[in-house]
Amino acid sequence: MLSLKGYSTEFADSGSAALARCREGTYDLIFLDCFMPGMDGYKTSVLLREEGLRRSTKIIGMSARVGPRELETCKAAGMDDVLAKPFTSKQLFESLAKNLVRNS
């Protein structure tokens, strides 16, 4: 969905892989599954922020939990927003519009 709209994407299959990618590259936005196996998205987000991920890089948590409490948990971990799963393409692009400033 993202590639079809002109976004460049990369994938990591774990929290530790996401950390490694962020140490090597620069990203405008990161989606993290809050409940991925191994290191969850909360811990990954905390470590990314502790390691100096630039504050302009938005981190969006993806969670099947919905509501203000989940948003608070995500924000406490250094995430900027949460996208409830399952989500539609419309919800995905609304989240991007809200959280990402694209350079034209």
C-alpha positions as a LaTeX table, in Angstrom:
\begin{tabular}{lrrr}
\hline
Residue & $x$ (\AA) & $y$ (\AA) & $z$ (\AA) \\
\hline
Met1 & 0.00 & 0.00 & 0.00 \\
Leu2 & 2.76 & 2.44 & 0.90 \\
Ser3 & 4.87 & 1.79 & $-2.21$ \\
Leu4 & 1.86 & 2.37 & $-4.46$ \\
Lys5 & 1.55 & 5.87 & $-2.98$ \\
Gly6 & 5.23 & 6.67 & $-3.57$ \\
Tyr7 & 6.63 & 5.94 & $-0.13$ \\
Ser8 & 9.95 & 4.19 & 0.24 \\
Thr9 & 9.74 & 1.34 & 2.74 \\
Glu10 & 12.02 & $-1.08$ & 4.54 \\
Phe11 & 11.06 & $-3.93$ & 6.84 \\
Ala12 & 12.56 & $-5.44$ & 9.98 \\
Asp13 & 11.29 & $-8.73$ & 11.37 \\
Ser14 & 12.14 & $-8.00$ & 15.02 \\
Gly15 & 12.86 & $-5.22$ & 17.47 \\
Ser16 & 16.59 & $-5.93$ & 17.38 \\
Ala17 & 16.55 & $-5.80$ & 13.56 \\
Ala18 & 14.73 & $-2.46$ & 13.72 \\
Leu19 & 17.37 & $-1.12$ & 16.10 \\
Ala20 & 20.14 & $-2.25$ & 13.76 \\
Arg21 & 18.48 & $-0.59$ & 10.75 \\
Cys22 & 18.05 & 2.67 & 12.66 \\
Arg23 & 21.72 & 2.64 & 13.66 \\
Glu24 & 22.65 & 2.40 & 9.97 \\
Gly25 & 20.07 & 4.66 & 8.34 \\
Thr26 & 17.76 & 7.61 & 8.77 \\
Tyr27 & 13.98 & 7.32 & 8.72 \\
Asp28 & 11.13 & 9.82 & 8.78 \\
Leu29 & 8.61 & 7.41 & 10.29 \\
Ile30 & 8.75 & 3.99 & 11.94 \\
Phe31 & 5.84 & 1.62 & 12.48 \\
Leu32 & 6.37 & $-0.75$ & 15.40 \\
Asp33 & 4.10 & $-3.65$ & 16.30 \\
Cys34 & 3.58 & $-3.28$ & 20.04 \\
Phe35 & 3.43 & $-7.04$ & 20.59 \\
Met36 & 6.02 & $-8.51$ & 18.25 \\
Pro37 & 7.87 & $-11.58$ & 19.55 \\
Gly38 & 11.18 & $-11.16$ & 21.32 \\
Met39 & 11.69 & $-7.48$ & 22.02 \\
Asp40 & 8.27 & $-5.84$ & 21.82 \\
Gly41 & 7.57 & $-2.50$ & 20.20 \\
Tyr42 & 7.47 & $-0.65$ & 23.52 \\
Lys43 & 11.01 & $-1.72$ & 24.47 \\
Thr44 & 12.24 & $-1.12$ & 20.93 \\
Ser45 & 10.83 & 2.42 & 21.00 \\
Val46 & 12.41 & 3.15 & 24.38 \\
Leu47 & 15.81 & 1.97 & 23.11 \\
Leu48 & 15.50 & 3.91 & 19.87 \\
Arg49 & 14.82 & 7.12 & 21.78 \\
Glu50 & 17.59 & 6.38 & 24.33 \\
Glu51 & 20.06 & 5.83 & 21.49 \\
Gly52 & 19.28 & 9.28 & 20.15 \\
Leu53 & 16.77 & 8.67 & 17.37 \\
Arg54 & 16.01 & 12.18 & 16.22 \\
Arg55 & 12.81 & 13.54 & 17.71 \\
Ser56 & 11.55 & 14.49 & 14.26 \\
Thr57 & 11.40 & 10.77 & 13.44 \\
Lys58 & 7.88 & 9.69 & 14.28 \\
Ile59 & 7.25 & 6.28 & 15.81 \\
Ile60 & 3.77 & 4.84 & 15.34 \\
Gly61 & 2.77 & 1.88 & 17.47 \\
Met62 & 0.53 & $-0.74$ & 15.91 \\
Ser63 & $-1.71$ & $-2.53$ & 18.40 \\
Ala64 & $-4.89$ & $-4.57$ & 18.59 \\
Arg65 & $-5.61$ & $-2.75$ & 21.84 \\
Val66 & $-7.67$ & 0.38 & 21.38 \\
Gly67 & $-8.25$ & 3.40 & 23.56 \\
Pro68 & $-6.64$ & 6.15 & 25.56 \\
Arg69 & $-4.75$ & 3.77 & 27.86 \\
Glu70 & $-2.91$ & 2.18 & 24.90 \\
Leu71 & $-2.05$ & 5.61 & 23.55 \\
Glu72 & $-0.65$ & 6.57 & 26.98 \\
Thr73 & 1.43 & 3.37 & 27.07 \\
Cys74 & 2.78 & 4.06 & 23.59 \\
Lys75 & 3.60 & 7.68 & 24.41 \\
Ala76 & 5.37 & 6.62 & 27.63 \\
Ala77 & 7.56 & 4.36 & 25.49 \\
Gly78 & 8.50 & 7.27 & 23.21 \\
Met79 & 5.99 & 6.65 & 20.44 \\
Asp80 & 4.13 & 9.53 & 18.87 \\
Asp81 & 0.86 & 7.80 & 18.01 \\
Val82 & $-0.88$ & 4.43 & 17.78 \\
Leu83 & $-2.67$ & 2.78 & 14.87 \\
Ala84 & $-5.27$ & 0.22 & 15.92 \\
Lys85 & $-5.15$ & $-3.17$ & 14.17 \\
Pro86 & $-6.71$ & $-4.28$ & 11.99 \\
Phe87 & $-6.66$ & $-1.04$ & 10.04 \\
Thr88 & $-7.86$ & 0.00 & 6.62 \\
Ser89 & $-5.76$ & 1.70 & 3.97 \\
Lys90 & $-7.74$ & 4.88 & 4.69 \\
Gln91 & $-6.75$ & 4.72 & 8.38 \\
Leu92 & $-3.11$ & 4.05 & 7.44 \\
Phe93 & $-2.96$ & 7.09 & 5.18 \\
Glu94 & $-4.76$ & 9.25 & 7.72 \\
Ser95 & $-2.07$ & 8.27 & 10.24 \\
Leu96 & 0.64 & 9.17 & 7.72 \\
Ala97 & $-0.97$ & 12.54 & 6.99 \\
Lys98 & $-1.19$ & 13.25 & 10.70 \\
Asn99 & 2.36 & 12.19 & 11.56 \\
Leu100 & 4.54 & 12.68 & 8.51 \\
Val101 & 5.64 & 15.84 & 6.79 \\
Arg102 & 6.67 & 14.90 & 3.25 \\
Asn103 & 9.22 & 16.97 & 1.41 \\
Ser104 & 7.97 & 17.63 & $-2.11$ \\
\hline
\end{tabular}
